[in-house]
Each structure stands twice: as C-alpha cells, then as structure tokens.
Amino acid sequence: MTDTSHAVAKPASTDPSPEPPAGTSTPGRRLDGGSAVQFLERYALLVITAAVAVFFAVTSPASEAFPTLDNANVVLGNNAVTALIALAALFPLVSGFFDFSIGSVAILTSVLCAGLQTKTGLPLWLAIVIPMAVSIGIGLVNGLLVTTFRMSPFVTTLGMATLLTGITTWYCSGTTFTLDSSSSLISFGSQRWIQLPVVFFVVLIVAAVVWYFFRHTPYGRSLYAIGSNVTSARLVGMPVDRNVRFAFVASSTISGFAGIVELARQGSATAVDGGSLLFPALAAVFLGATAITPGFFNVVGTIVSAIFVSITVSGLTLMGASGWVTNVFNGAALLVAVGLSTWLGRRKLRGKA
C-alpha cells in the first residue's frame, strides 16, 4: 500500500504523544527561551481564539449580539457538526490517508433519516439505524477499495463523495424533507443543559472517546505508527490493512452520526454539496495540528480549532460580512493550517534525527 497522503508528519513511534523536547523546564525553574517558544507553540491557538472572541465582543456592530448566551448557543450548536466531522477525519489522517467522502456521508445520512420518517413513516429508531448502517457500509467499501484493491485513497474517497452526492440528489428529487415539529429528534437538537446546547456535550463525549482511543489503546497507537511509516509497521507485524479498514469505517460512522445531529439541529434536510461540511472540518483538523502537540494530529487541538472557526465565522457574520466571506475564510484557514502543520511536522522530524 502506498502512502500518498502524508500532509503532516506523525511520530515515528507508536506513542502518539511526542516526548518532551530537550530544554523543557522542570517544576521550580524559570522557562528558558526554548521552553517559552514551545509553550507558545502549544497554546497560541487558545490565546488567539480568546483574543478573537474578545475582539468581536467589544467591536461594533458585533458587540451587541456576540457576547450573549443566545449567540454562544448558536456558535456551539453550529460547531457540533463541524467538530464531529473533524473528529471523523482524524482516523484516516492519522493513518496517513485522506477521506473526502465524510461530508457527503453526513449529508446522505441526514437526508435518508429525514426521508425515511416523512416519506415512509418509519419509527425514529429505525430511521436512525438504517442510515447509520449505510454509513458503516460506505466506510467498509472505502477501506476495502484502498487496502484490497490498492486504489488511491484520494481517488477512491473523492469518487465516493461524488457518487453519494448523486444518490442524495436523486433521493431528494428537489425536495426538502422537514420533520414534524413534535419529533423527539428536533427536541433533542434544541435541548439545553446548564444553558448550553446538549449537542455540544455530545461532541465532548465523542471527543473524549476518540482521545482515549488514540492515546490509550493499542489500535489507536497502531494508526499513528502506520501513518508515520507504513513499511516499518508491516515489518513489525502490524495488521496494517485491517487497521486501515477500521480507520475508514470509524471515519464514516462518526460522519453518519454527524448527519443525524445536523438533522436534529436543523429539523430538515435536503441535497447539498458535502464540501460545505468537509472543508471547515479539514481546516479544524489541520489547524489543530499546530496546537497542543504541534506537528501531530490531535483531538484537543481539533476541538479548539473547530471552536475558533465557528467563533470567527459568527463574528464576521454579525459584523455584516457577505456570504462569500465564510468560504474565503474557510479556504484561507485550510491553506494556512496545512502549511503550518506540515512545517511543524517536518521540524519535529528534524529534531528527532
């Protein structure tokens, strides 16, 4: 299997957490210059996110609506789907691959869940189970095409995304499926806990599970090892193909769940371009690779980045920015994030050499 998608460097060992670099200060000592730089690298994104939030909170015209609980609910609620798809993207990216189909998977599951309830009258639980089973199947097909038939993951998932978009468009036939206002799914999507949207806490739970998987399970560490050097992983006897298939299945499954959450938030679904969900998520993942553990894809950095993207888009919207500004920001953020994460990853590798 040829690794064609190394967009950011991964650690050479199976431990996803890089060892503390030389020069890291010990408790009781003052930070030296190198340690200060390392601290800034790890937490600069957190500082920038806070600074952006303060800027929009005090700058007119956004200052009237931005620092309100209602806007915080909108930001965190809208951030939920982006964050979930970003977490989904982590699995193939850590393994050294892209999955461009995850946005289209989310759209398909959202539309299918809504359609099964409104067109066929299926009970909610079955209308959720069927789309989720479909999303798992899509991930398995992607994994088999990449590992068994040795197809390029770029071509495979891009082709799958196009196929799913066509199927979704055919299924909708120009129709928007709208759930009944009494639907328990809508109630879930609008429910709050301690004044914050429940879906935000759902994202935190999923993020905690994904974090634990990558940091504390052999399977998670093996994905880092495969992404770092697939040849070495094979030589030490790792079941590379099986683990890569799992990565694609996990990615597609979480994306399918994100589609259900999107339906719960919006109350309706129709055929749209999956790229509208994919690219903000990719921007969050690559931007996250510049923080917390710079040069490495990581869960905490991904969540912080997703919040940063949502805060910035919300602030720009409240400032009266045109609709096209969001696309420009997402594209620019993705380009900058890929460049920074790649540079940091290469610097990490040079430091270990």
C-alpha positions as CSV (number, residue, x, y, z in Angstrom):
1,M,0.0,0.0,0.0
2,T,1.4,3.3,-1.0
3,D,1.1,6.2,1.5
4,T,0.0,9.1,-0.7
5,S,-1.4,11.4,1.8
6,H,1.2,12.5,4.3
7,A,0.0,16.0,4.8
8,V,1.5,16.3,8.3
9,A,4.2,14.4,10.0
10,K,3.3,11.7,12.6
11,P,5.6,10.5,15.3
12,A,7.9,7.6,14.4
13,S,6.9,5.6,17.4
14,T,3.5,4.1,18.2
15,D,3.1,6.6,21.0
16,P,1.0,9.5,19.7
17,S,2.3,11.8,22.4
18,P,5.8,13.2,21.4
19,E,8.4,13.1,24.1
20,P,9.1,16.4,25.9
21,P,11.7,18.2,23.8
22,A,15.1,18.9,25.2
23,G,15.1,22.2,27.1
24,T,11.7,21.7,28.6
25,S,11.7,23.3,32.0
26,T,11.2,21.3,35.2
27,P,9.0,22.5,38.1
28,G,10.5,25.2,40.1
29,R,12.7,26.5,37.2
30,R,12.0,29.6,35.1
31,L,11.2,29.0,31.5
32,D,14.2,29.3,29.2
33,G,13.9,30.8,25.7
34,G,13.3,27.4,24.0
35,S,10.7,26.4,26.6
36,A,8.8,29.7,26.1
37,V,8.7,29.1,22.3
38,Q,7.4,25.6,22.9
39,F,4.8,26.9,25.3
40,L,3.6,29.4,22.7
41,E,3.5,26.8,20.0
42,R,1.3,24.6,22.1
43,Y,-1.2,27.2,23.4
44,A,-1.0,30.0,20.9
45,L,-4.3,28.9,19.2
46,L,-6.1,29.0,22.6
47,V,-4.8,32.6,23.1
48,I,-5.8,33.6,19.6
49,T,-9.3,32.1,20.0
50,A,-9.8,34.0,23.2
51,A,-8.5,37.2,21.6
52,V,-10.8,36.9,18.6
53,A,-13.8,36.4,20.9
54,V,-12.8,39.5,22.9
55,F,-12.4,41.5,19.7
56,F,-15.9,40.7,18.4
57,A,-17.3,41.2,21.9
58,V,-16.1,44.8,22.0
59,T,-16.2,45.8,18.3
60,S,-19.4,47.3,16.8
61,P,-21.7,46.1,15.3
62,A,-20.9,42.6,16.5
63,S,-20.6,43.8,20.1
64,E,-24.4,44.0,20.6
65,A,-25.1,40.3,19.8
66,F,-21.8,38.4,20.0
67,P,-21.3,38.4,23.8
68,T,-24.8,36.9,24.5
69,L,-25.9,33.5,25.7
70,D,-28.0,33.1,22.6
71,N,-25.1,33.6,20.3
72,A,-22.9,31.3,22.4
73,N,-25.6,28.6,21.9
74,V,-25.6,29.3,18.1
75,V,-21.8,29.1,17.9
76,L,-21.6,25.9,20.0
77,G,-24.6,24.3,18.3
78,N,-23.3,25.0,14.8
79,N,-19.9,23.9,15.8
80,A,-21.2,20.5,16.8
81,V,-21.4,19.1,13.2
82,T,-18.1,20.6,12.2
83,A,-16.3,19.2,15.2
84,L,-17.8,15.7,14.7
85,I,-16.8,15.6,11.1
86,A,-13.3,16.9,12.1
87,L,-13.1,14.0,14.6
88,A,-14.1,11.6,11.9
89,A,-11.4,13.0,9.6
90,L,-8.8,12.3,12.3
91,F,-8.9,8.5,11.8
92,P,-7.7,8.3,8.2
93,L,-5.4,11.3,8.5
94,V,-3.6,9.8,11.5
95,S,-3.2,6.7,9.4
96,G,-1.7,8.7,6.5
97,F,-4.8,9.0,4.3
98,F,-7.5,11.4,3.3
99,D,-11.2,10.6,3.3
100,F,-13.0,13.2,1.1
101,S,-16.3,11.4,1.4
102,I,-17.1,12.2,5.0
103,G,-19.1,15.4,4.2
104,S,-21.2,13.6,1.7
105,V,-21.8,10.7,4.1
106,A,-23.1,13.2,6.7
107,I,-25.5,14.8,4.1
108,L,-26.7,11.3,2.9
109,T,-27.5,10.1,6.4
110,S,-29.2,13.3,7.3
111,V,-31.4,13.2,4.1
112,L,-32.1,9.4,4.5
113,C,-33.1,9.7,8.1
114,A,-35.5,12.6,7.3
115,G,-36.8,10.8,4.2
116,L,-37.5,7.5,6.0
117,Q,-39.6,9.4,8.6
118,T,-41.5,11.7,6.3
119,K,-41.9,9.5,3.2
120,T,-42.3,6.0,4.6
121,G,-43.3,6.8,8.2
122,L,-40.7,4.6,9.8
123,P,-40.3,4.9,13.6
124,L,-37.4,7.2,14.6
125,W,-35.1,4.5,15.9
126,L,-35.3,2.6,12.6
127,A,-34.9,5.8,10.6
128,I,-31.6,6.3,12.5
129,V,-30.4,2.7,12.5
130,I,-30.7,2.3,8.7
131,P,-28.7,5.4,7.7
132,M,-26.1,4.6,10.3
133,A,-25.7,1.1,8.9
134,V,-25.4,2.6,5.4
135,S,-22.6,4.9,6.7
136,I,-20.7,2.0,8.2
137,G,-21.1,0.1,4.9
138,I,-19.7,3.1,3.0
139,G,-16.6,3.2,5.2
140,L,-16.1,-0.5,4.8
141,V,-16.2,-0.1,1.0
142,N,-13.7,2.7,1.1
143,G,-11.4,0.7,3.3
144,L,-11.7,-2.4,1.0
145,L,-11.0,-0.4,-2.1
146,V,-7.9,1.1,-0.6
147,T,-6.4,-2.0,1.1
148,T,-7.6,-4.9,-1.0
149,F,-7.7,-3.3,-4.5
150,R,-4.8,-0.9,-3.7
151,M,-6.7,2.1,-5.1
152,S,-5.6,5.6,-4.3
153,P,-7.4,6.9,-1.2
154,F,-7.6,10.3,-2.8
155,V,-9.4,8.9,-6.0
156,T,-11.4,6.4,-4.0
157,T,-13.0,8.8,-1.5
158,L,-13.4,11.6,-4.0
159,G,-15.2,9.2,-6.3
160,M,-17.3,8.0,-3.4
161,A,-18.2,11.6,-2.4
162,T,-19.4,12.3,-6.0
163,L,-21.4,9.1,-6.1
164,L,-23.1,9.8,-2.7
165,T,-23.9,13.3,-3.8
166,G,-25.6,11.9,-6.9
167,I,-27.6,9.4,-4.9
168,T,-28.6,12.0,-2.4
169,T,-29.8,14.4,-5.2
170,W,-31.8,11.5,-6.7
171,Y,-33.4,10.6,-3.4
172,C,-34.4,14.2,-2.7
173,S,-35.6,15.0,-6.3
174,G,-35.5,18.6,-5.3
175,T,-37.5,18.1,-2.1
176,T,-36.6,19.3,1.3
177,F,-37.6,16.7,4.0
178,T,-39.0,18.5,7.0
179,L,-39.6,16.7,10.3
180,D,-42.7,17.2,12.3
181,S,-42.2,19.9,14.9
182,S,-43.1,17.3,17.6
183,S,-40.3,15.0,16.6
184,S,-38.2,13.8,19.5
185,L,-35.2,14.3,17.3
186,I,-35.9,18.0,17.0
187,S,-36.4,18.2,20.7
188,F,-33.0,16.6,21.2
189,G,-31.4,19.1,18.8
190,S,-32.8,22.1,20.6
191,Q,-32.5,20.9,24.1
192,R,-30.2,22.7,26.6
193,W,-28.3,21.7,29.7
194,I,-26.9,24.3,32.0
195,Q,-27.9,26.9,29.4
196,L,-25.8,25.3,26.7
197,P,-26.9,23.0,23.8
198,V,-26.9,19.3,24.6
199,V,-25.3,18.6,21.2
200,F,-22.2,20.4,22.5
201,F,-21.9,18.0,25.3
202,V,-22.4,15.1,22.9
203,V,-19.4,16.4,20.9
204,L,-17.4,16.5,24.1
205,I,-18.3,12.9,24.9
206,V,-17.4,11.7,21.4
207,A,-14.1,13.7,21.6
208,A,-13.3,12.1,24.9
209,V,-13.8,8.6,23.5
210,V,-11.7,9.4,20.4
211,W,-9.0,10.9,22.6
212,Y,-8.9,7.8,24.8
213,F,-8.8,5.6,21.7
214,F,-5.8,7.3,20.2
215,R,-3.9,7.8,23.4
216,H,-4.6,4.6,25.5
217,T,-5.4,1.8,23.1
218,P,-3.1,-0.4,21.0
219,Y,-5.3,0.2,18.0
220,G,-5.1,3.9,18.3
221,R,-1.3,3.9,18.6
222,S,-1.0,1.5,15.7
223,L,-2.8,4.0,13.5
224,Y,-0.1,6.6,14.4
225,A,2.6,4.1,13.6
226,I,1.0,3.3,10.2
227,G,0.8,7.0,9.4
228,S,4.4,7.5,10.4
229,N,5.9,4.7,8.4
230,V,3.6,2.0,6.9
231,T,6.6,-0.1,5.7
232,S,8.0,-0.3,9.3
233,A,4.5,-1.1,10.6
234,R,4.3,-4.0,8.2
235,L,7.8,-5.3,9.1
236,V,7.0,-5.4,12.8
237,G,3.9,-7.5,12.1
238,M,1.1,-4.9,12.5
239,P,-2.2,-5.8,10.7
240,V,-1.9,-2.7,8.6
241,D,-4.8,-3.4,6.1
242,R,-7.2,-4.4,8.9
243,N,-6.4,-1.3,10.9
244,V,-6.7,1.0,7.8
245,R,-10.1,-0.5,7.1
246,F,-11.1,0.2,10.6
247,A,-10.0,3.8,10.3
248,F,-12.2,4.3,7.2
249,V,-15.2,2.6,8.9
250,A,-14.7,4.7,12.1
251,S,-14.5,7.9,10.0
252,S,-17.6,7.1,8.1
253,T,-19.6,6.1,11.2
254,I,-18.8,9.3,13.0
255,S,-19.7,11.2,9.9
256,G,-23.0,9.4,9.7
257,F,-23.7,10.4,13.3
258,A,-22.8,14.0,12.5
259,G,-25.5,13.9,9.8
260,I,-28.1,12.8,12.4
261,V,-27.0,15.6,14.7
262,E,-27.3,18.1,11.8
263,L,-30.9,16.9,11.1
264,A,-31.7,17.3,14.8
265,R,-30.3,20.8,14.8
266,Q,-32.0,22.0,11.5
267,G,-35.2,19.9,11.6
268,S,-35.0,19.4,7.8
269,A,-32.6,18.0,5.2
270,T,-32.0,18.3,1.5
271,A,-29.3,17.5,-1.0
272,V,-26.4,19.9,-0.7
273,D,-22.7,19.8,-1.5
274,G,-20.8,17.7,1.1
275,G,-17.9,20.1,0.7
276,S,-19.8,22.6,2.8
277,L,-19.2,20.3,5.8
278,L,-15.9,18.8,4.7
279,F,-13.7,21.8,4.3
280,P,-14.4,23.6,7.6
281,A,-13.7,20.2,9.3
282,L,-10.4,19.7,7.5
283,A,-9.4,23.3,8.4
284,A,-10.1,22.5,12.0
285,V,-8.1,19.2,11.9
286,F,-5.0,20.8,10.3
287,L,-5.2,23.9,12.4
288,G,-5.5,21.7,15.4
289,A,-2.2,20.0,14.4
290,T,-0.5,23.4,15.1
291,A,-1.6,23.4,18.7
292,I,-1.4,21.3,21.9
293,T,1.0,18.8,20.3
294,P,2.3,20.8,17.3
295,G,3.0,18.8,14.2
296,F,0.7,16.0,15.2
297,F,-3.0,15.5,14.6
298,N,-4.6,15.5,18.0
299,V,-8.1,15.6,19.4
300,V,-7.9,18.6,21.8
301,G,-6.3,20.8,19.1
302,T,-9.1,19.8,16.7
303,I,-11.9,20.8,19.1
304,V,-10.2,24.1,19.9
305,S,-9.7,24.8,16.2
306,A,-13.4,23.9,15.4
307,I,-14.5,26.4,18.1
308,F,-12.1,29.0,16.7
309,V,-13.5,28.6,13.2
310,S,-17.1,28.9,14.5
311,I,-16.4,31.9,16.6
312,T,-14.7,33.7,13.7
313,V,-17.5,32.9,11.2
314,S,-20.1,34.0,13.7
315,G,-18.3,37.3,14.4
316,L,-17.8,38.0,10.7
317,T,-21.5,37.4,10.1
318,L,-22.5,39.7,12.9
319,M,-20.1,42.3,11.5
320,G,-22.2,42.3,8.3
321,A,-19.8,40.3,6.1
322,S,-21.2,39.0,2.9
323,G,-22.0,35.3,2.5
324,W,-18.9,34.6,0.3
325,V,-16.6,35.7,3.2
326,T,-17.3,32.5,5.0
327,N,-16.0,30.4,2.1
328,V,-13.0,32.6,1.7
329,F,-12.2,32.3,5.4
330,N,-12.6,28.5,5.5
331,G,-10.4,28.2,2.4
332,A,-7.7,30.5,3.7
333,A,-7.8,28.8,7.1
334,L,-7.3,25.4,5.5
335,L,-4.3,26.6,3.4
336,V,-2.6,28.3,6.4
337,A,-3.3,25.3,8.6
338,V,-1.9,22.8,6.2
339,G,1.2,24.9,5.7
340,L,1.8,25.4,9.4
341,S,1.1,21.8,10.4
342,T,3.4,20.5,7.6
343,W,6.2,22.8,8.6
344,L,5.8,21.9,12.3
345,G,5.7,18.2,11.5
346,R,8.9,18.4,9.4
347,R,10.6,20.4,12.2
348,K,9.7,17.7,14.7
349,L,11.2,15.0,12.5
350,R,14.4,17.1,12.1
351,G,14.6,17.5,15.8
352,K,14.4,13.7,16.3
353,A,17.0,13.0,13.6
